[in-house]
């Protein structure tokens, strides 16, 4: 089971997107766990849960470089969610992007 974790400042709208992504995954029998967390828990979650993909909400895009500096060496792919997909709550597109990132990282 792959873990795709979304991070933003509070985790509210990202929770809605995470739920939509999980619904798409479940409908297609894709073995992933999609969860949303506040960005300030990132270090703890990377250490304890070892996610396979870290997605940042567009509203915390400014934290991207720091996140890469801190966790890039773990080999976990990190990206900022496309603002258009986020705004439209397009769980399917964001899920596909995350799965592609995981596949690229494990090559």
C-alpha positions as CSV (number, residue, x, y, z in Angstrom):
1,X,0.0,0.0,0.0
2,X,1.5,3.3,-1.1
3,X,1.0,6.4,1.1
4,X,0.3,9.7,-0.6
5,X,0.2,12.5,1.9
6,X,-1.0,16.0,1.3
7,X,0.3,18.9,3.4
8,X,-1.0,22.5,3.8
9,X,-1.2,25.1,6.5
10,X,-4.3,23.8,8.3
11,X,-5.3,20.7,6.4
12,X,-9.0,21.6,5.7
13,X,-9.3,22.0,2.0
14,X,-6.6,19.4,1.4
15,X,-8.7,16.9,3.4
16,X,-11.5,17.3,0.8
17,X,-9.0,16.7,-2.0
18,X,-7.5,13.8,-0.2
19,X,-11.0,12.2,0.2
20,X,-11.7,12.7,-3.5
21,X,-8.3,11.1,-4.4
22,X,-9.1,8.2,-2.0
23,X,-12.5,7.7,-3.6
24,X,-11.0,7.5,-7.1
25,X,-8.3,5.1,-5.9
26,X,-10.9,2.9,-4.2
27,X,-13.1,2.9,-7.3
28,X,-10.2,1.7,-9.4
29,X,-8.8,-0.7,-6.7
30,X,-5.5,1.3,-6.5
31,X,-3.8,0.3,-3.3
32,X,-3.0,3.7,-1.8
33,X,-3.8,5.6,1.4
34,X,-4.4,9.3,0.8
35,X,-4.3,11.6,3.9
36,X,-4.1,15.3,4.6
37,X,-1.9,16.8,7.4
38,X,-0.9,20.2,8.6
39,X,2.6,21.1,7.2
40,X,4.0,21.6,10.7
41,X,3.7,17.8,11.3
42,X,5.7,17.0,8.2
43,X,8.9,16.0,9.9
44,X,7.2,13.8,12.4
45,X,5.0,12.1,9.7
46,X,8.0,11.4,7.4
47,X,9.9,9.8,10.3
48,X,7.0,7.7,11.6
49,X,4.8,6.9,8.6
50,X,7.3,7.0,5.7
51,X,5.0,8.4,3.0
52,X,5.7,7.4,-0.6
53,X,4.8,10.8,-2.0
54,X,4.6,14.3,-0.4
55,X,2.2,16.8,-2.0
56,X,2.0,20.4,-0.9
57,X,-1.1,22.5,-1.2
58,X,-0.7,25.5,-3.5
59,X,-1.2,27.8,-0.5
60,X,2.1,26.5,1.0
61,X,4.0,26.6,-2.3
62,X,6.6,28.9,-0.5
63,X,7.5,25.9,1.7
64,X,8.5,23.7,-1.2
65,X,12.2,24.5,-1.4
66,X,12.6,24.1,2.4
67,X,10.8,20.7,2.2
68,X,13.0,19.5,-0.6
69,X,16.1,20.7,1.3
70,X,15.0,18.8,4.4
71,X,13.5,15.6,2.9
72,X,14.7,15.4,-0.7
73,X,17.5,13.1,0.4
74,X,15.0,10.5,1.7
75,X,14.1,9.7,-2.0
76,X,10.4,10.6,-1.3
77,X,9.1,12.5,-4.3
78,X,7.8,16.0,-3.4
79,X,5.6,18.3,-5.4
80,X,3.2,21.2,-5.2
81,X,-0.3,20.3,-6.2
82,X,-1.3,22.1,-9.5
83,X,-3.4,25.1,-8.5
84,X,-6.0,24.4,-11.2
85,X,-6.5,20.8,-10.1
86,X,-6.6,21.9,-6.5
87,X,-9.2,24.6,-7.2
88,X,-11.4,22.1,-9.1
89,X,-10.8,19.4,-6.5
90,X,-9.7,17.1,-9.3
91,X,-8.8,14.1,-7.2
92,X,-8.3,11.9,-10.3
93,X,-5.6,14.2,-11.9
94,X,-3.8,14.8,-8.6
95,X,-3.8,11.0,-7.8
96,X,-2.5,10.2,-11.3
97,X,0.3,12.7,-10.8
98,X,1.2,11.3,-7.4
99,X,1.3,7.7,-8.8
100,X,3.5,8.8,-11.7
101,X,5.9,10.5,-9.2
102,X,6.1,7.3,-7.1
103,X,6.8,5.2,-10.2
104,X,9.6,7.7,-11.4
105,X,11.1,7.7,-7.9
106,X,11.3,3.9,-7.7
107,X,13.0,3.4,-11.1
